[in-house]
C-alpha cells in the first residue's frame, strides 16, 4: 500500500482497511 493509503487506513481504522484490502498480508 502507498503512504497515502496507509494514512487513510489509520484514519479509517487500520485493521478494517488493511484487512479488507489485503487479508493475507495482514496475517
WOFEN-V160761 format. One record per backbone hydrogen bond with DSSP energy under -0.5 kcal/mol. CO is the residue of the C=O (numbers start at 1). NH is the residue of the N-H. E is the energy in kcal/mol with one decimal. If there is no record, write none. Layout:
((CO	NH	E) (CO	NH	E))
This chain:
((2	6	-2.7) (3	7	-2.7) (4	8	-2.4) (5	9	-2.9) (6	10	-2.4) (7	11	-2.4) (8	12	-2.9) (9	13	-1.5) (13	17	-2.3) (14	18	-2.7) (15	19	-2.6) (16	20	-1.9) (17	21	-2.7) (18	22	-3.2) (22	26	-2.0) (23	27	-0.9) (24	27	-0.6))
